[in-house]
Amino acid sequence: FENATGDYQIELASSCYAWFGDHYVYFDKNLSGTISHGAITNLSGVMAKKLFIWVSITSMTAHLERGVIEFRAGFITEDVPASLFQEIPVCVDGVGEQLRGAAGVVRELGLLPVAEL
């Protein structure tokens, strides 16, 4: 962690998946970003499954006055109830790895008009 800039890097023992309510989230082994009061920006290493596609989460901002955390994936945002984060979910290896990989292949081959968000 770099105190002057808020930049951080975290290395987990392995990549894993977790459920936050009905949101399925992938955590890469290496996570990084910039922490500031109430927000994480320049986030790398976190993806969320939306329908059939995995999208990269690029920032999170707490809006505690509204009781939500705003997640941003490129220009798309979604507010998620802050109450989902009161308990730490179990992070496990999952079948989702194959699905995340398949979505990446579809995107890389240009089979769908979906950009990395």
Biopython code that builds the backbone (N, CA, C, O; Angstrom):
import numpy as np
from Bio.PDB.StructureBuilder import StructureBuilder

atoms = [
    (1, "PHE", "N", (0.843, -1.178, 0.000)),
    (1, "PHE", "CA", (0.000, 0.000, 0.000)),
    (1, "PHE", "C", (0.883, 1.234, 0.000)),
    (1, "PHE", "O", (1.830, 1.324, 0.781)),
    (2, "GLU", "N", (0.580, 2.176, -0.865)),
    (2, "GLU", "CA", (1.330, 3.426, -0.963)),
    (2, "GLU", "C", (0.498, 4.523, -0.305)),
    (2, "GLU", "O", (-0.498, 4.970, -0.874)),
    (3, "ASN", "N", (0.902, 4.962, 0.893)),
    (3, "ASN", "CA", (0.135, 5.959, 1.642)),
    (3, "ASN", "C", (-0.060, 7.275, 0.910)),
    (3, "ASN", "O", (-1.129, 7.878, 1.010)),
    (4, "ALA", "N", (0.933, 7.731, 0.185)),
    (4, "ALA", "CA", (0.851, 9.036, -0.461)),
    (4, "ALA", "C", (-0.188, 9.062, -1.575)),
    (4, "ALA", "O", (-0.860, 10.076, -1.762)),
    (5, "THR", "N", (-0.333, 7.968, -2.318)),
    (5, "THR", "CA", (-1.245, 7.952, -3.461)),
    (5, "THR", "C", (-2.515, 7.139, -3.223)),
    (5, "THR", "O", (-3.511, 7.333, -3.920)),
    (6, "GLY", "N", (-2.490, 6.230, -2.245)),
    (6, "GLY", "CA", (-3.622, 5.333, -2.014)),
    (6, "GLY", "C", (-3.595, 4.107, -2.896)),
    (6, "GLY", "O", (-4.509, 3.284, -2.838)),
    (7, "ASP", "N", (-2.553, 3.967, -3.721)),
    (7, "ASP", "CA", (-2.434, 2.795, -4.588)),
    (7, "ASP", "C", (-2.147, 1.558, -3.742)),
    (7, "ASP", "O", (-1.401, 1.615, -2.765)),
    (8, "TYR", "N", (-2.754, 0.436, -4.138)),
    (8, "TYR", "CA", (-2.517, -0.806, -3.424)),
    (8, "TYR", "C", (-2.432, -1.970, -4.406)),
    (8, "TYR", "O", (-2.920, -1.889, -5.533)),
    (9, "GLN", "N", (-1.807, -3.044, -3.960)),
    (9, "GLN", "CA", (-1.761, -4.309, -4.677)),
    (9, "GLN", "C", (-1.927, -5.403, -3.646)),
    (9, "GLN", "O", (-1.296, -5.381, -2.590)),
    (10, "ILE", "N", (-2.791, -6.367, -3.965)),
    (10, "ILE", "CA", (-3.036, -7.494, -3.073)),
    (10, "ILE", "C", (-2.848, -8.774, -3.872)),
    (10, "ILE", "O", (-3.333, -8.887, -4.998)),
    (11, "GLU", "N", (-2.144, -9.737, -3.290)),
    (11, "GLU", "CA", (-2.015, -11.043, -3.920)),
    (11, "GLU", "C", (-2.718, -12.060, -3.034)),
    (11, "GLU", "O", (-2.304, -12.301, -1.900)),
    (12, "LEU", "N", (-3.785, -12.657, -3.558)),
    (12, "LEU", "CA", (-4.517, -13.697, -2.845)),
    (12, "LEU", "C", (-3.819, -15.036, -3.042)),
    (12, "LEU", "O", (-2.982, -15.170, -3.935)),
    (13, "ALA", "N", (-4.148, -16.019, -2.226)),
    (13, "ALA", "CA", (-3.571, -17.352, -2.370)),
    (13, "ALA", "C", (-3.943, -17.960, -3.721)),
    (13, "ALA", "O", (-3.152, -18.694, -4.314)),
    (14, "SER", "N", (-5.161, -17.649, -4.210)),
    (14, "SER", "CA", (-5.609, -18.116, -5.519)),
    (14, "SER", "C", (-6.804, -17.275, -5.942)),
    (14, "SER", "O", (-7.375, -16.544, -5.132)),
    (15, "SER", "N", (-7.176, -17.379, -7.192)),
    (15, "SER", "CA", (-8.385, -16.695, -7.638)),
    (15, "SER", "C", (-9.585, -17.414, -7.040)),
    (15, "SER", "O", (-9.484, -18.577, -6.649)),
    (16, "CYS", "N", (-10.739, -16.716, -6.964)),
    (16, "CYS", "CA", (-11.910, -17.346, -6.362)),
    (16, "CYS", "C", (-13.192, -16.633, -6.765)),
    (16, "CYS", "O", (-13.161, -15.582, -7.404)),
    (17, "TYR", "N", (-14.292, -17.210, -6.390)),
    (17, "TYR", "CA", (-15.625, -16.694, -6.694)),
    (17, "TYR", "C", (-16.408, -16.537, -5.401)),
    (17, "TYR", "O", (-16.200, -17.285, -4.445)),
    (18, "ALA", "N", (-17.317, -15.556, -5.374)),
    (18, "ALA", "CA", (-18.149, -15.342, -4.190)),
    (18, "ALA", "C", (-19.499, -14.786, -4.624)),
    (18, "ALA", "O", (-19.614, -14.134, -5.662)),
    (19, "TRP", "N", (-20.505, -15.050, -3.823)),
    (19, "TRP", "CA", (-21.843, -14.502, -4.041)),
    (19, "TRP", "C", (-22.061, -13.351, -3.078)),
    (19, "TRP", "O", (-21.821, -13.487, -1.879)),
    (20, "PHE", "N", (-22.516, -12.214, -3.595)),
    (20, "PHE", "CA", (-22.983, -11.081, -2.800)),
    (20, "PHE", "C", (-24.456, -10.943, -3.153)),
    (20, "PHE", "O", (-24.797, -10.318, -4.158)),
    (21, "GLY", "N", (-25.338, -11.524, -2.332)),
    (21, "GLY", "CA", (-26.750, -11.572, -2.688)),
    (21, "GLY", "C", (-26.887, -12.406, -3.944)),
    (21, "GLY", "O", (-26.469, -13.564, -3.955)),
    (22, "ASP", "N", (-27.461, -11.851, -5.009)),
    (22, "ASP", "CA", (-27.583, -12.583, -6.270)),
    (22, "ASP", "C", (-26.518, -12.162, -7.277)),
    (22, "ASP", "O", (-26.655, -12.437, -8.469)),
    (23, "HIS", "N", (-25.459, -11.500, -6.815)),
    (23, "HIS", "CA", (-24.358, -11.067, -7.674)),
    (23, "HIS", "C", (-23.194, -12.049, -7.534)),
    (23, "HIS", "O", (-22.667, -12.245, -6.439)),
    (24, "TYR", "N", (-22.799, -12.663, -8.650)),
    (24, "TYR", "CA", (-21.688, -13.610, -8.683)),
    (24, "TYR", "C", (-20.428, -12.844, -9.077)),
    (24, "TYR", "O", (-20.397, -12.201, -10.126)),
    (25, "VAL", "N", (-19.393, -12.908, -8.247)),
    (25, "VAL", "CA", (-18.199, -12.086, -8.420)),
    (25, "VAL", "C", (-16.953, -12.966, -8.481)),
    (25, "VAL", "O", (-16.814, -13.934, -7.733)),
    (26, "TYR", "N", (-16.060, -12.607, -9.384)),
    (26, "TYR", "CA", (-14.771, -13.291, -9.538)),
    (26, "TYR", "C", (-13.663, -12.372, -9.039)),
    (26, "TYR", "O", (-13.623, -11.192, -9.387)),
    (27, "PHE", "N", (-12.762, -12.919, -8.219)),
    (27, "PHE", "CA", (-11.590, -12.194, -7.747)),
    (27, "PHE", "C", (-10.347, -12.870, -8.311)),
    (27, "PHE", "O", (-10.099, -14.044, -8.038)),
    (28, "ASP", "N", (-9.576, -12.140, -9.087)),
    (28, "ASP", "CA", (-8.325, -12.645, -9.619)),
    (28, "ASP", "C", (-7.338, -12.800, -8.468)),
    (28, "ASP", "O", (-7.536, -12.236, -7.392)),
    (29, "LYS", "N", (-6.285, -13.556, -8.695)),
    (29, "LYS", "CA", (-5.260, -13.728, -7.663)),
    (29, "LYS", "C", (-4.585, -12.395, -7.332)),
    (29, "LYS", "O", (-4.183, -12.167, -6.191)),
    (30, "ASN", "N", (-4.460, -11.510, -8.336)),
    (30, "ASN", "CA", (-3.817, -10.211, -8.135)),
    (30, "ASN", "C", (-4.854, -9.098, -8.265)),
    (30, "ASN", "O", (-5.500, -8.960, -9.304)),
    (31, "LEU", "N", (-5.005, -8.321, -7.221)),
    (31, "LEU", "CA", (-5.947, -7.202, -7.195)),
    (31, "LEU", "C", (-5.159, -5.913, -7.008)),
    (31, "LEU", "O", (-4.142, -5.890, -6.315)),
    (32, "SER", "N", (-5.639, -4.834, -7.636)),
    (32, "SER", "CA", (-4.986, -3.543, -7.437)),
    (32, "SER", "C", (-6.000, -2.429, -7.659)),
    (32, "SER", "O", (-7.073, -2.642, -8.225)),
    (33, "GLY", "N", (-5.637, -1.243, -7.203)),
    (33, "GLY", "CA", (-6.500, -0.084, -7.366)),
    (33, "GLY", "C", (-5.978, 1.080, -6.555)),
    (33, "GLY", "O", (-4.849, 1.063, -6.065)),
    (34, "THR", "N", (-6.816, 2.090, -6.423)),
    (34, "THR", "CA", (-6.485, 3.279, -5.645)),
    (34, "THR", "C", (-7.599, 3.514, -4.641)),
    (34, "THR", "O", (-8.762, 3.651, -5.021)),
    (35, "ILE", "N", (-7.256, 3.560, -3.374)),
    (35, "ILE", "CA", (-8.223, 3.760, -2.301)),
    (35, "ILE", "C", (-8.236, 5.227, -1.905)),
    (35, "ILE", "O", (-7.186, 5.840, -1.710)),
    (36, "SER", "N", (-9.445, 5.786, -1.789)),
    (36, "SER", "CA", (-9.626, 7.123, -1.237)),
    (36, "SER", "C", (-10.849, 7.054, -0.323)),
    (36, "SER", "O", (-11.508, 6.017, -0.249)),
    (37, "HIS", "N", (-11.148, 8.125, 0.357)),
    (37, "HIS", "CA", (-12.272, 8.114, 1.294)),
    (37, "HIS", "C", (-13.573, 7.765, 0.563)),
    (37, "HIS", "O", (-14.046, 8.527, -0.280)),
    (38, "GLY", "N", (-14.146, 6.598, 0.900)),
    (38, "GLY", "CA", (-15.426, 6.186, 0.336)),
    (38, "GLY", "C", (-15.393, 5.634, -1.070)),
    (38, "GLY", "O", (-16.448, 5.430, -1.671)),
    (39, "ALA", "N", (-14.193, 5.381, -1.622)),
    (39, "ALA", "CA", (-14.143, 4.902, -3.005)),
    (39, "ALA", "C", (-12.883, 4.088, -3.282)),
    (39, "ALA", "O", (-11.853, 4.246, -2.627)),
    (40, "ILE", "N", (-13.006, 3.214, -4.272)),
    (40, "ILE", "CA", (-11.860, 2.523, -4.855)),
    (40, "ILE", "C", (-11.949, 2.766, -6.351)),
    (40, "ILE", "O", (-12.969, 2.468, -6.973)),
    (41, "THR", "N", (-10.885, 3.306, -6.932)),
    (41, "THR", "CA", (-10.843, 3.571, -8.370)),
    (41, "THR", "C", (-9.698, 2.782, -8.995)),
    (41, "THR", "O", (-8.907, 2.156, -8.289)),
    (42, "ASN", "N", (-9.615, 2.814, -10.318)),
    (42, "ASN", "CA", (-8.559, 2.088, -11.037)),
    (42, "ASN", "C", (-8.507, 0.628, -10.617)),
    (42, "ASN", "O", (-7.437, 0.021, -10.576)),
    (43, "LEU", "N", (-9.662, 0.073, -10.307)),
    (43, "LEU", "CA", (-9.745, -1.291, -9.805)),
    (43, "LEU", "C", (-9.402, -2.289, -10.898)),
    (43, "LEU", "O", (-9.860, -2.165, -12.035)),
    (44, "SER", "N", (-8.603, -3.266, -10.547)),
    (44, "SER", "CA", (-8.217, -4.323, -11.466)),
    (44, "SER", "C", (-8.280, -5.650, -10.731)),
    (44, "SER", "O", (-7.846, -5.751, -9.583)),
    (45, "GLY", "N", (-8.823, -6.677, -11.395)),
    (45, "GLY", "CA", (-8.842, -8.017, -10.813)),
    (45, "GLY", "C", (-10.186, -8.446, -10.269)),
    (45, "GLY", "O", (-10.280, -9.512, -9.661)),
    (46, "VAL", "N", (-11.237, -7.655, -10.465)),
    (46, "VAL", "CA", (-12.574, -8.009, -9.986)),
    (46, "VAL", "C", (-13.537, -7.980, -11.164)),
    (46, "VAL", "O", (-13.592, -7.003, -11.912)),
    (47, "MET", "N", (-14.294, -9.060, -11.320)),
    (47, "MET", "CA", (-15.281, -9.140, -12.392)),
    (47, "MET", "C", (-16.615, -9.592, -11.795)),
    (47, "MET", "O", (-16.652, -10.321, -10.803)),
    (48, "ALA", "N", (-17.700, -9.150, -12.413)),
    (48, "ALA", "CA", (-19.044, -9.563, -11.998)),
    (48, "ALA", "C", (-19.761, -10.139, -13.209)),
    (48, "ALA", "O", (-19.592, -9.667, -14.334)),
    (49, "LYS", "N", (-20.558, -11.158, -12.961)),
    (49, "LYS", "CA", (-21.308, -11.777, -14.051)),
    (49, "LYS", "C", (-22.625, -11.038, -14.231)),
    (49, "LYS", "O", (-23.411, -10.913, -13.292)),
    (50, "LYS", "N", (-22.858, -10.553, -15.434)),
    (50, "LYS", "CA", (-24.104, -9.880, -15.801)),
    (50, "LYS", "C", (-24.700, -10.663, -16.960)),
    (50, "LYS", "O", (-24.143, -10.686, -18.057)),
    (51, "LEU", "N", (-25.828, -11.300, -16.712)),
    (51, "LEU", "CA", (-26.443, -12.194, -17.686)),
    (51, "LEU", "C", (-25.437, -13.286, -18.027)),
    (51, "LEU", "O", (-25.125, -14.109, -17.166)),
    (52, "PHE", "N", (-24.921, -13.323, -19.246)),
    (52, "PHE", "CA", (-23.979, -14.372, -19.651)),
    (52, "PHE", "C", (-22.561, -13.860, -19.826)),
    (52, "PHE", "O", (-21.695, -14.588, -20.310)),
    (53, "ILE", "N", (-22.315, -12.623, -19.441)),
    (53, "ILE", "CA", (-21.026, -11.994, -19.709)),
    (53, "ILE", "C", (-20.379, -11.549, -18.404)),
    (53, "ILE", "O", (-21.051, -11.046, -17.503)),
    (54, "TRP", "N", (-19.084, -11.736, -18.315)),
    (54, "TRP", "CA", (-18.313, -11.232, -17.184)),
    (54, "TRP", "C", (-17.802, -9.841, -17.543)),
    (54, "TRP", "O", (-17.202, -9.647, -18.600)),
    (55, "VAL", "N", (-18.042, -8.871, -16.657)),
    (55, "VAL", "CA", (-17.570, -7.505, -16.883)),
    (55, "VAL", "C", (-16.574, -7.123, -15.797)),
    (55, "VAL", "O", (-16.718, -7.516, -14.639)),
    (56, "SER", "N", (-15.573, -6.360, -16.180)),
    (56, "SER", "CA", (-14.560, -5.901, -15.228)),
    (56, "SER", "C", (-15.099, -4.719, -14.439)),
    (56, "SER", "O", (-15.549, -3.731, -15.019)),
    (57, "ILE", "N", (-15.053, -4.820, -13.123)),
    (57, "ILE", "CA", (-15.455, -3.721, -12.250)),
    (57, "ILE", "C", (-14.271, -2.756, -12.179)),
    (57, "ILE", "O", (-13.167, -3.156, -11.812)),
    (58, "THR", "N", (-14.497, -1.489, -12.527)),
    (58, "THR", "CA", (-13.407, -0.522, -12.572)),
    (58, "THR", "C", (-13.371, 0.416, -11.373)),
    (58, "THR", "O", (-12.333, 1.012, -11.085)),
    (59, "SER", "N", (-14.510, 0.554, -10.661)),
    (59, "SER", "CA", (-14.507, 1.384, -9.454)),
    (59, "SER", "C", (-15.713, 1.058, -8.583)),
    (59, "SER", "O", (-16.702, 0.489, -9.045)),
    (60, "MET", "N", (-15.606, 1.431, -7.318)),
    (60, "MET", "CA", (-16.687, 1.283, -6.348)),
    (60, "MET", "C", (-16.745, 2.563, -5.526)),
    (60, "MET", "O", (-15.712, 3.074, -5.093)),
    (61, "THR", "N", (-17.954, 3.083, -5.311)),
    (61, "THR", "CA", (-18.123, 4.292, -4.518)),
    (61, "THR", "C", (-19.240, 4.063, -3.515)),
    (61, "THR", "O", (-20.335, 3.645, -3.889)),
    (62, "ALA", "N", (-18.971, 4.335, -2.247)),
    (62, "ALA", "CA", (-19.984, 4.186, -1.199)),
    (62, "ALA", "C", (-20.867, 5.424, -1.157)),
    (62, "ALA", "O", (-20.371, 6.549, -1.100)),
    (63, "HIS", "N", (-22.173, 5.210, -1.186)),
    (63, "HIS", "CA", (-23.164, 6.270, -1.004)),
    (63, "HIS", "C", (-23.988, 5.869, 0.212)),
    (63, "HIS", "O", (-25.145, 5.467, 0.091)),
    (64, "LEU", "N", (-23.376, 5.984, 1.377)),
    (64, "LEU", "CA", (-23.995, 5.481, 2.599)),
    (64, "LEU", "C", (-25.265, 6.225, 2.968)),
    (64, "LEU", "O", (-26.135, 5.667, 3.637)),
    (65, "GLU", "N", (-25.388, 7.496, 2.536)),
    (65, "GLU", "CA", (-26.615, 8.247, 2.807)),
    (65, "GLU", "C", (-27.811, 7.606, 2.099)),
    (65, "GLU", "O", (-28.950, 7.758, 2.540)),
    (66, "ARG", "N", (-27.551, 6.890, 1.002)),
    (66, "ARG", "CA", (-28.606, 6.168, 0.283)),
    (66, "ARG", "C", (-28.580, 4.681, 0.595)),
    (66, "ARG", "O", (-29.464, 3.940, 0.166)),
    (67, "GLY", "N", (-27.559, 4.233, 1.349)),
    (67, "GLY", "CA", (-27.453, 2.822, 1.714)),
    (67, "GLY", "C", (-27.029, 1.926, 0.567)),
    (67, "GLY", "O", (-27.382, 0.748, 0.533)),
    (68, "VAL", "N", (-26.260, 2.484, -0.388)),
    (68, "VAL", "CA", (-25.833, 1.685, -1.538)),
    (68, "VAL", "C", (-24.345, 1.870, -1.811)),
    (68, "VAL", "O", (-23.721, 2.841, -1.383)),
    (69, "ILE", "N", (-23.808, 0.903, -2.539)),
    (69, "ILE", "CA", (-22.459, 1.015, -3.084)),
    (69, "ILE", "C", (-22.622, 0.982, -4.596)),
    (69, "ILE", "O", (-23.237, 0.069, -5.146)),
    (70, "GLU", "N", (-22.067, 1.984, -5.258)),
    (70, "GLU", "CA", (-22.152, 2.076, -6.718)),
    (70, "GLU", "C", (-20.958, 1.355, -7.326)),
    (70, "GLU", "O", (-19.807, 1.662, -7.017)),
    (71, "PHE", "N", (-21.249, 0.393, -8.196)),
    (71, "PHE", "CA", (-20.218, -0.328, -8.925)),
    (71, "PHE", "C", (-20.210, 0.185, -10.354)),
    (71, "PHE", "O", (-21.260, 0.382, -10.965)),
    (72, "ARG", "N", (-19.015, 0.399, -10.875)),
    (72, "ARG", "CA", (-18.876, 0.911, -12.248)),
    (72, "ARG", "C", (-18.077, -0.106, -13.062)),
    (72, "ARG", "O", (-17.033, -0.600, -12.635)),
    (73, "ALA", "N", (-18.606, -0.397, -14.247)),
    (73, "ALA", "CA", (-17.916, -1.237, -15.222)),
    (73, "ALA", "C", (-17.884, -0.418, -16.513)),
    (73, "ALA", "O", (-18.833, -0.441, -17.296)),
    (74, "GLY", "N", (-16.796, 0.296, -16.722)),
    (74, "GLY", "CA", (-16.737, 1.214, -17.858)),
    (74, "GLY", "C", (-17.717, 2.345, -17.629)),
    (74, "GLY", "O", (-17.627, 3.047, -16.622)),
    (75, "PHE", "N", (-18.658, 2.536, -18.557)),
    (75, "PHE", "CA", (-19.650, 3.601, -18.413)),
    (75, "PHE", "C", (-20.946, 3.106, -17.767)),
    (75, "PHE", "O", (-21.866, 3.896, -17.554)),
    (76, "ILE", "N", (-21.029, 1.821, -17.456)),
    (76, "ILE", "CA", (-22.223, 1.245, -16.843)),
    (76, "ILE", "C", (-22.073, 1.259, -15.326)),
    (76, "ILE", "O", (-21.020, 0.905, -14.797)),
    (77, "THR", "N", (-23.134, 1.671, -14.629)),
    (77, "THR", "CA", (-23.112, 1.657, -13.166)),
    (77, "THR", "C", (-24.296, 0.868, -12.641)),
    (77, "THR", "O", (-25.331, 0.750, -13.297)),
    (78, "GLU", "N", (-24.119, 0.329, -11.439)),
    (78, "GLU", "CA", (-25.213, -0.361, -10.757)),
    (78, "GLU", "C", (-25.079, -0.105, -9.262)),
    (78, "GLU", "O", (-24.000, -0.261, -8.691)),
    (79, "ASP", "N", (-26.173, 0.287, -8.639)),
    (79, "ASP", "CA", (-26.202, 0.462, -7.187)),
    (79, "ASP", "C", (-26.591, -0.857, -6.543)),
    (79, "ASP", "O", (-27.572, -1.489, -6.933)),
    (80, "VAL", "N", (-25.803, -1.267, -5.545)),
    (80, "VAL", "CA", (-26.040, -2.505, -4.821)),
    (80, "VAL", "C", (-26.224, -2.150, -3.353)),
    (80, "VAL", "O", (-25.473, -1.329, -2.826)),
    (81, "PRO", "N", (-27.214, -2.752, -2.673)),
    (81, "PRO", "CA", (-27.419, -2.436, -1.259)),
    (81, "PRO", "C", (-26.152, -2.680, -0.434)),
    (81, "PRO", "O", (-25.543, -3.746, -0.528)),
    (82, "ALA", "N", (-25.764, -1.705, 0.359)),
    (82, "ALA", "CA", (-24.576, -1.828, 1.207)),
    (82, "ALA", "C", (-24.728, -2.975, 2.205)),
    (82, "ALA", "O", (-23.729, -3.526, 2.669)),
    (83, "SER", "N", (-25.953, -3.336, 2.536)),
    (83, "SER", "CA", (-26.200, -4.419, 3.496)),
    (83, "SER", "C", (-25.647, -5.758, 3.013)),
    (83, "SER", "O", (-25.395, -6.646, 3.827)),
    (84, "LEU", "N", (-25.451, -5.920, 1.690)),
    (84, "LEU", "CA", (-24.888, -7.171, 1.171)),
    (84, "LEU", "C", (-23.439, -7.372, 1.607)),
    (84, "LEU", "O", (-22.910, -8.479, 1.511)),
    (85, "PHE", "N", (-22.801, -6.315, 2.080)),
    (85, "PHE", "CA", (-21.388, -6.379, 2.425)),
    (85, "PHE", "C", (-21.147, -6.397, 3.935)),
    (85, "PHE", "O", (-20.010, -6.255, 4.387)),
    (86, "GLN", "N", (-22.214, -6.572, 4.711)),
    (86, "GLN", "CA", (-22.068, -6.623, 6.161)),
    (86, "GLN", "C", (-21.438, -7.933, 6.619)),
    (86, "GLN", "O", (-20.785, -7.978, 7.662)),
    (87, "GLU", "N", (-21.629, -8.994, 5.846)),
    (87, "GLU", "CA", (-21.001, -10.273, 6.137)),
    (87, "GLU", "C", (-20.064, -10.617, 4.995)),
    (87, "GLU", "O", (-20.371, -10.366, 3.829)),
    (88, "ILE", "N", (-18.933, -11.186, 5.332)),
    (88, "ILE", "CA", (-17.960, -11.563, 4.316)),
    (88, "ILE", "C", (-18.363, -12.919, 3.749)),
    (88, "ILE", "O", (-18.475, -13.891, 4.496)),
    (89, "PRO", "N", (-18.584, -12.995, 2.432)),
    (89, "PRO", "CA", (-18.986, -14.281, 1.842)),
    (89, "PRO", "C", (-17.803, -15.234, 1.740)),
    (89, "PRO", "O", (-16.646, -14.816, 1.798)),
    (90, "VAL", "N", (-18.103, -16.502, 1.590)),
    (90, "VAL", "CA", (-17.071, -17.505, 1.390)),
    (90, "VAL", "C", (-16.585, -17.399, -0.048)),
    (90, "VAL", "O", (-17.383, -17.372, -0.985)),
    (91, "CYS", "N", (-15.282, -17.339, -0.210)),
    (91, "CYS", "CA", (-14.671, -17.237, -1.532)),
    (91, "CYS", "C", (-14.138, -18.623, -1.894)),
    (91, "CYS", "O", (-13.269, -19.155, -1.203)),
    (92, "VAL", "N", (-14.660, -19.211, -2.983)),
    (92, "VAL", "CA", (-14.306, -20.580, -3.344)),
    (92, "VAL", "C", (-13.920, -20.681, -4.815)),
    (92, "VAL", "O", (-14.240, -19.806, -5.620)),
    (93, "ASP", "N", (-13.222, -21.769, -5.147)),
    (93, "ASP", "CA", (-13.009, -22.098, -6.555)),
    (93, "ASP", "C", (-14.371, -22.457, -7.109)),
    (93, "ASP", "O", (-15.220, -22.965, -6.376)),
    (94, "GLY", "N", (-14.599, -22.204, -8.393)),
    (94, "GLY", "CA", (-15.924, -22.485, -8.909)),
    (94, "GLY", "C", (-15.949, -22.873, -10.364)),
    (94, "GLY", "O", (-14.987, -22.670, -11.106)),
    (95, "VAL", "N", (-17.067, -23.435, -10.753)),
    (95, "VAL", "CA", (-17.310, -23.794, -12.141)),
    (95, "VAL", "C", (-17.326, -22.540, -12.994)),
    (95, "VAL", "O", (-17.118, -22.617, -14.205)),
    (96, "GLY", "N", (-17.569, -21.388, -12.388)),
    (96, "GLY", "CA", (-17.633, -20.132, -13.120)),
    (96, "GLY", "C", (-16.365, -19.814, -13.890)),
    (96, "GLY", "O", (-16.405, -19.024, -14.833)),
    (97, "GLU", "N", (-15.231, -20.413, -13.510)),
    (97, "GLU", "CA", (-13.977, -20.153, -14.228)),
    (97, "GLU", "C", (-14.132, -20.492, -15.702)),
    (97, "GLU", "O", (-13.692, -19.735, -16.567)),
    (98, "GLN", "N", (-14.757, -21.630, -15.991)),
    (98, "GLN", "CA", (-14.955, -21.995, -17.392)),
    (98, "GLN", "C", (-15.866, -20.984, -18.078)),
    (98, "GLN", "O", (-15.632, -20.627, -19.233)),
    (99, "LEU", "N", (-16.889, -20.523, -17.391)),
    (99, "LEU", "CA", (-17.815, -19.558, -17.977)),
    (99, "LEU", "C", (-17.129, -18.225, -18.205)),
    (99, "LEU", "O", (-17.331, -17.599, -19.246)),
    (100, "ARG", "N", (-16.328, -17.782, -17.257)),
    (100, "ARG", "CA", (-15.602, -16.521, -17.401)),
    (100, "ARG", "C", (-14.647, -16.619, -18.573)),
    (100, "ARG", "O", (-14.522, -15.681, -19.360)),
    (101, "GLY", "N", (-13.966, -17.764, -18.691)),
    (101, "GLY", "CA", (-13.050, -17.966, -19.799)),
    (101, "GLY", "C", (-13.769, -17.984, -21.137)),
    (101, "GLY", "O", (-13.282, -17.410, -22.110)),
    (102, "ALA", "N", (-14.921, -18.635, -21.194)),
    (102, "ALA", "CA", (-15.685, -18.708, -22.438)),
    (102, "ALA", "C", (-16.135, -17.322, -22.869)),
    (102, "ALA", "O", (-16.080, -16.999, -24.056)),
    (103, "ALA", "N", (-16.576, -16.503, -21.936)),
    (103, "ALA", "CA", (-16.997, -15.143, -22.268)),
    (103, "ALA", "C", (-15.819, -14.346, -22.812)),
    (103, "ALA", "O", (-15.982, -13.544, -23.732)),
    (104, "GLY", "N", (-14.636, -14.561, -22.248)),
    (104, "GLY", "CA", (-13.448, -13.874, -22.733)),
    (104, "GLY", "C", (-13.100, -14.277, -24.154)),
    (104, "GLY", "O", (-12.722, -13.432, -24.965)),
    (105, "VAL", "N", (-13.224, -15.570, -24.463)),
    (105, "VAL", "CA", (-12.944, -16.051, -25.813)),
    (105, "VAL", "C", (-13.928, -15.452, -26.799)),
    (105, "VAL", "O", (-13.533, -15.003, -27.875)),
    (106, "VAL", "N", (-15.223, -15.440, -26.441)),
    (106, "VAL", "CA", (-16.248, -14.860, -27.316)),
    (106, "VAL", "C", (-15.923, -13.402, -27.601)),
    (106, "VAL", "O", (-16.023, -12.954, -28.743)),
    (107, "ARG", "N", (-15.535, -12.658, -26.566)),
    (107, "ARG", "CA", (-15.211, -11.240, -26.729)),
    (107, "ARG", "C", (-13.972, -11.077, -27.612)),
    (107, "ARG", "O", (-13.972, -10.260, -28.533)),
    (108, "GLU", "N", (-12.915, -11.852, -27.336)),
    (108, "GLU", "CA", (-11.665, -11.719, -28.078)),
    (108, "GLU", "C", (-11.832, -12.066, -29.550)),
    (108, "GLU", "O", (-11.191, -11.452, -30.403)),
    (109, "LEU", "N", (-12.670, -13.026, -29.857)),
    (109, "LEU", "CA", (-12.890, -13.412, -31.253)),
    (109, "LEU", "C", (-13.851, -12.479, -31.962)),
    (109, "LEU", "O", (-14.030, -12.576, -33.176)),
    (110, "GLY", "N", (-14.469, -11.580, -31.220)),
    (110, "GLY", "CA", (-15.386, -10.638, -31.826)),
    (110, "GLY", "C", (-16.687, -11.280, -32.275)),
    (110, "GLY", "O", (-17.320, -10.805, -33.218)),
    (111, "LEU", "N", (-17.093, -12.357, -31.609)),
    (111, "LEU", "CA", (-18.314, -13.051, -32.007)),
    (111, "LEU", "C", (-19.563, -12.294, -31.582)),
    (111, "LEU", "O", (-20.632, -12.489, -32.161)),
    (112, "LEU", "N", (-19.444, -11.447, -30.592)),
    (112, "LEU", "CA", (-20.547, -10.613, -30.141)),
    (112, "LEU", "C", (-20.064, -9.171, -30.069)),
    (112, "LEU", "O", (-18.885, -8.938, -29.803)),
    (113, "PRO", "N", (-20.928, -8.211, -30.296)),
    (113, "PRO", "CA", (-20.506, -6.802, -30.206)),
    (113, "PRO", "C", (-20.398, -6.340, -28.759)),
    (113, "PRO", "O", (-21.086, -5.407, -28.345)),
    (114, "VAL", "N", (-19.530, -6.999, -27.992)),
    (114, "VAL", "CA", (-19.363, -6.689, -26.572)),
    (114, "VAL", "C", (-17.925, -6.271, -26.352)),
    (114, "VAL", "O", (-16.994, -6.998, -26.699)),
    (115, "ALA", "N", (-17.752, -5.112, -25.781)),
    (115, "ALA", "CA", (-16.403, -4.609, -25.492)),
    (115, "ALA", "C", (-16.087, -4.873, -24.040)),
    (115, "ALA", "O", (-16.989, -5.000, -23.213)),
    (116, "GLU", "N", (-14.806, -4.957, -23.728)),
    (116, "GLU", "CA", (-14.377, -5.054, -22.339)),
    (116, "GLU", "C", (-14.785, -3.774, -21.660)),
    (116, "GLU", "O", (-14.384, -2.690, -22.084)),
    (117, "LEU", "N", (-15.579, -3.880, -20.611)),
    (117, "LEU", "CA", (-16.085, -2.688, -19.948)),
    (117, "LEU", "C", (-15.209, -2.269, -18.820)),
    (117, "LEU", "O", (-15.495, -1.275, -18.152)),
]
sb = StructureBuilder()
sb.init_structure("model")
sb.init_model(0)
sb.init_chain("A")
sb.init_seg("    ")
for serial, (resi, resn, name, xyz) in enumerate(atoms, 1):
    if name == "N":
        sb.init_residue(resn, " ", resi, " ")
    sb.init_atom(name, np.array(xyz, "f"), 0.0, 1.0, " ", f" {name:<3s}", serial, name[0])
structure = sb.get_structure()
